[in-house]
Amino acid sequence: MLLRIFTEPQQGASYDQLLAVARLSEELGFDAFFRSDHYMRIGEGNGLPGSTDAWVTLGALARETSTIRLGTLVTPATFRYPGPLAITVAQVDAMSGGRVELGLGAGWYDAEHAAYGIPFPSTRERFERLEEQLAIITGLWSTPVGKTFDYDGHHYHVANSPALPKPVQQPHPPIVIGGWGTKRTPRLAATYANEFNVPFPPLDYYRTACDHIRAACDDIGRDPTSMRYTVALVACVGETEAEFRRRAERIGQDADGLRQNAAGGTVAEVIERLNAFAAAGAETAYLQILDLDDLDHIRLIASAVAPEVVSA
């Protein structure tokens, strides 16, 4: 199982903190550094110094790292128009030498939309827009150089686009779609995604969620094994019980809840948990790190947990 570091900067993080975590993650051999794409803290607290823009951050990190993969989990379709987003991601892909992945979702956090003047339509419309964005972004990236791209949708219309620039990765950067949905999400994932991610699931539901995707792949004649199946989990690990509980307290989480529902506990417990998800089919785990100043936590995961995690 590959391990990726996943951060939530809207909860309160500067670019310098993100850079330190990304560089350390690369140094320690983690597969990727991902970040959320939010503009406002979720839950109580002031979120100081304030949220950073996901794609501005990734563009900068692309020039300050050299091997680690970079991406969003996930960019809301409500935040950006599909054409400019395709350009942005292609540019960051070039800046990184082909290390970018695009997680794209419908958006859900209504308060941040209201706080920054971003329209927040109904759930149905957000999914309609997500589907059209996926069609446009992949269409722009896949159009041969010298040809133009057109798209006539309900929400977006593209006419005579030069479909430039092209990303470095061909046919395009990996697209990640995730969620718990049983109809729309599996269909979109089967049609457009390279990877399906289940965020923070109970272990006993994980295989069921992935089975929905396999069935959706079968429905359109896609080989279900061509999809990558991944999971996102809060990570809170301690060499001792006392250290684990101190870390849980620092991130404002209940230790017993972390042990039951996340990658939480002592080293041995977290290894067992991750291996259980691997046995359920997870090929990669995104470990959500909530205390970005606790670099020793990341070092512990790299030295004590990662070597003991098995492949799916």
Buried (B, 14 or more C-beta within 10 A) or exposed (E): BBBBBBBBBBBBBBBEBBBBBBBBBBBBEBBBBBBBBBBBBBEEEEBEEBBBEBBEBBBBBBEEBEEBBBBBBBBBBBBBEBBEBBBBBBBBBBBBBEBBBBBBBBBBBEEBBEEEEBEBBEEEBBBBBBBBBBBBBBBBBBBEEEEEBEBEBEBBEBEEBEBEBBBBBEEBBBBBBBBEBEEBBBBBBBBBBBBBBBBEBEBEEBBBBBEBBBEBBEEEEBEBEEBBBBBBBBBBBBEEEEBBBBBBEBBEBEBEEBBEBBBBBBBEBBBEBBBEBBBBBBBBBBBBBBBBEBBEBBEBBBEBBBEEBEEB
